[in-house]
Amino acid sequence: RDGATCVKRTGDCAGTGFCGRSGHRSPRAREEGFSLLEVMVASMLVILVFSGVSQYYVGGRRQLDYEEDRRAATELLADRIDGIRREYLYDELPALSGTDTTYVLYNRSYLVSHVVVPGYPETHATTLRLTASWTAKVAGADVARSMDAATILARGMP
């Protein structure tokens, strides 16, 4: 008997690779590996998993960049407020209003704007508002970002 006849007539080749008692191998038993359909389905599953993982990575990286920029701006504004307290007398503060200064921190330029509101919230106090502005690259486009900080300085300041 040949393998093809055996498979059609007896059907006892399933799982063994041999047809009946004669010891002939069936044509199916000689095939090894995966079929084209199995490879394509597995490839699509791998592509779907990797695209989902890459979306999480890109979104996480974008958020990390944003948080790093905010941390740098916070550090810059805190240092600037401390510097103003050290370098300026209370009566000199109004001269700061409307001035802009550019700082480079971690290879990014930050523009710091100063607004001084004398006599607020009370007569012997001054409110100092600082705004740090920078431009960030998000998905290849320039996006303007900013962060504000405010402090109240009292007349007792040196």
ZIFENDA-V129285 format. One record per residue. N is the residue number from 1. RES is the residue in one letter. PHI is phi in whole degrees, -180 to 180 (* if undefined). OMEGA is omega in radians with two decimals (999 if undefined). Layout:
n: <N N>
res: <RES RES>
phi: <PHI PHI>
omega: <OMEGA OMEGA>
This chain:
n: <1 2 3 4 5 6 7 8 9 10 11 12 13 14 15 16 17 18 19 20 21 22 23 24 25 26 27 28 29 30 31 32 33 34 35 36 37 38 39 40 41 42 43 44 45 46 47 48 49 50 51 52 53 54 55 56 57 58 59 60 61 62 63 64 65 66 67 68 69 70 71 72 73 74 75 76 77 78 79 80 81 82 83 84 85 86 87 88 89 90 91 92 93 94 95 96 97 98 99 100 101 102 103 104 105 106 107 108 109 110 111 112 113 114 115 116 117 118 119 120 121 122 123 124 125 126 127 128 129 130 131 132 133 134 135 136 137 138 139 140 141 142 143 144 145 146 147 148 149 150 151 152 153 154 155 156 157 158>
res: <R D G A T C V K R T G D C A G T G F C G R S G H R S P R A R E E G F S L L E V M V A S M L V I L V F S G V S Q Y Y V G G R R Q L D Y E E D R R A A T E L L A D R I D G I R R E Y L Y D E L P A L S G T D T T Y V L Y N R S Y L V S H V V V P G Y P E T H A T T L R L T A S W T A K V A G A D V A R S M D A A T I L A R G M P>
phi: <* -98 -62 -68 -66 -61 -65 -71 -80 -103 69 -94 -88 -58 83 -98 87 -119 -102 56 -94 -75 86 -73 -81 -80 -61 -67 -69 -80 -77 -130 91 -103 -78 -59 -63 -63 -65 -67 -65 -63 -63 -64 -63 -64 -62 -62 -64 -66 -68 -65 -65 -67 -64 -64 -65 -63 -63 -66 -66 -63 -66 -63 -61 -62 -67 -65 -63 -65 -64 -64 -65 -63 -61 -63 -66 -64 -64 -67 -63 -62 -64 -65 -61 -78 -95 -119 -82 -56 -72 -89 -59 -57 -68 -74 -59 86 -90 -122 -134 -103 -125 -112 -136 55 63 -131 -89 -120 -100 -106 -105 -114 -130 -114 -117 -70 74 -126 -87 -142 -60 -102 -142 -135 -96 -114 -114 -119 -128 -99 -122 -152 -114 -116 -90 -128 53 84 -111 -80 -123 -79 -127 -153 -147 -111 -144 -140 -146 -112 -111 -100 -58 -68 -65 -57>
omega: <3.02 -3.04 -3.07 -3.14 -3.12 -3.11 -3.10 -3.04 -2.98 3.13 -3.08 -3.13 -3.01 3.03 -3.07 -3.07 3.13 3.12 3.05 -3.07 -3.03 3.12 3.09 3.07 3.07 3.11 -3.11 -3.09 3.14 -3.14 3.11 3.08 -3.07 3.08 3.12 3.13 3.12 3.12 -3.14 3.12 3.12 3.12 3.13 3.10 3.11 3.12 3.12 3.14 -3.13 3.11 3.07 3.12 -3.13 3.09 3.08 3.14 -3.12 3.12 3.10 3.13 3.12 3.11 3.12 3.09 3.13 -3.13 3.08 3.10 3.12 3.11 3.11 3.12 3.10 3.11 -3.14 -3.13 3.11 3.10 -3.14 3.10 3.10 3.11 3.11 3.10 -3.13 -2.93 -3.03 2.96 -3.08 -3.10 -3.14 -3.06 -3.13 3.13 3.12 -3.03 3.11 3.12 3.10 3.11 3.12 3.10 3.04 -3.11 -3.13 3.09 3.07 3.12 3.09 3.06 -3.13 3.11 -3.11 3.02 -3.14 3.12 -3.12 3.09 3.13 0.20 3.06 -2.99 -3.07 3.12 3.11 3.08 3.12 3.11 3.11 3.08 3.04 3.13 3.11 3.11 -3.13 3.04 3.10 -3.13 3.09 -3.13 3.07 -3.14 3.12 3.12 3.09 3.12 -3.11 3.01 3.14 3.05 3.10 3.14 -3.08 -3.11 -3.12 3.12 -3.13 999>
